[in-house]
Amino acid sequence: MPTDLPCRGSVRSAADLNNRIRTLMLGAGGYLRPHERAEYEQLVTAWALADAAERRPHPTYAEAA
C-alpha cells in the first residue's frame, strides 16, 4: 500500500487525486486487487474531502475580521 497518500491536514487538489484514481484504474485494467481496492477507497475518500473543501466559499479578509 502506498505511503504517499494524503494525511489529515495535507493539501492535495481534487484534480490531483482524481488523476491518481484514473491512473490506478487504468493500470489495473478496471479490475482492482485487494491492495488496489484499499488504495482506491482511500483516494476516493480524500478526493471527496478535497472536492468539498474546494467548493466551500472562502471568506475574504474583511469578512473574517
The 8 nearest C-alpha neighbors of each residue, nearest first, counted from 0:
[[1, 34, 2, 38, 35, 37, 3, 4],
 [2, 0, 3, 4, 38, 34, 35, 37],
 [1, 3, 4, 0, 5, 6, 38, 41],
 [4, 2, 1, 5, 6, 0, 38, 42],
 [5, 3, 2, 6, 1, 42, 41, 38],
 [6, 4, 9, 3, 7, 11, 45, 10],
 [5, 7, 9, 8, 4, 3, 45, 10],
 [8, 6, 9, 5, 10, 45, 4, 48],
 [7, 9, 6, 10, 5, 11, 49, 45],
 [10, 8, 7, 6, 5, 11, 4, 12],
 [9, 11, 8, 12, 5, 49, 7, 6],
 [12, 10, 9, 15, 13, 16, 49, 5],
 [11, 13, 15, 14, 49, 16, 10, 50],
 [12, 14, 49, 16, 46, 50, 15, 17],
 [13, 15, 17, 12, 16, 18, 46, 11],
 [16, 14, 18, 12, 17, 13, 19, 11],
 [15, 17, 19, 13, 18, 14, 46, 20],
 [18, 16, 14, 20, 19, 15, 13, 21],
 [19, 17, 21, 15, 16, 20, 22, 14],
 [18, 20, 16, 22, 17, 21, 23, 15],
 [19, 21, 17, 23, 18, 22, 16, 24],
 [22, 20, 18, 24, 23, 19, 25, 17],
 [23, 21, 19, 25, 20, 24, 26, 18],
 [22, 24, 20, 26, 21, 25, 19, 27],
 [25, 23, 29, 27, 21, 26, 22, 28],
 [26, 24, 28, 22, 27, 23, 21, 29],
 [27, 25, 23, 24, 28, 22, 29, 21],
 [28, 26, 24, 29, 25, 30, 31, 23],
 [27, 29, 25, 26, 30, 24, 31, 23],
 [28, 30, 24, 27, 25, 31, 26, 23],
 [31, 29, 28, 27, 32, 24, 36, 35],
 [30, 32, 35, 36, 27, 29, 33, 24],
 [31, 33, 35, 34, 36, 30, 27, 37],
 [32, 34, 36, 35, 37, 31, 38, 39],
 [35, 33, 37, 36, 32, 0, 38, 31],
 [36, 34, 38, 32, 31, 37, 33, 39],
 [35, 37, 39, 33, 34, 38, 31, 32],
 [36, 38, 34, 40, 35, 39, 33, 41],
 [39, 37, 35, 41, 36, 40, 42, 34],
 [40, 38, 36, 42, 37, 41, 35, 43],
 [39, 41, 43, 37, 42, 38, 36, 44],
 [42, 40, 38, 44, 39, 43, 45, 37],
 [41, 43, 45, 39, 44, 40, 46, 38],
 [44, 42, 46, 40, 45, 41, 39, 47],
 [43, 45, 41, 47, 46, 42, 40, 48],
 [44, 46, 42, 48, 43, 47, 49, 41],
 [47, 45, 43, 49, 13, 44, 48, 16],
 [48, 46, 50, 44, 45, 49, 43, 51],
 [47, 49, 45, 51, 46, 50, 52, 44],
 [50, 48, 52, 46, 13, 51, 47, 53],
 [49, 51, 47, 53, 13, 52, 48, 46],
 [50, 52, 54, 48, 53, 49, 47, 55],
 [53, 51, 49, 55, 50, 54, 48, 56],
 [52, 54, 50, 51, 55, 49, 13, 56],
 [55, 53, 51, 52, 50, 56, 49, 57],
 [56, 54, 52, 53, 51, 57, 50, 58],
 [57, 55, 54, 58, 53, 52, 59, 51],
 [56, 58, 55, 59, 53, 54, 52, 60],
 [59, 57, 62, 63, 56, 60, 61, 55],
 [58, 60, 62, 61, 63, 57, 64, 56],
 [59, 61, 63, 62, 64, 58, 57, 56],
 [62, 60, 64, 59, 63, 58, 57, 56],
 [63, 61, 59, 60, 64, 58, 57, 56],
 [62, 64, 60, 61, 58, 59, 57, 56],
 [63, 61, 62, 60, 59, 58, 57, 56]]
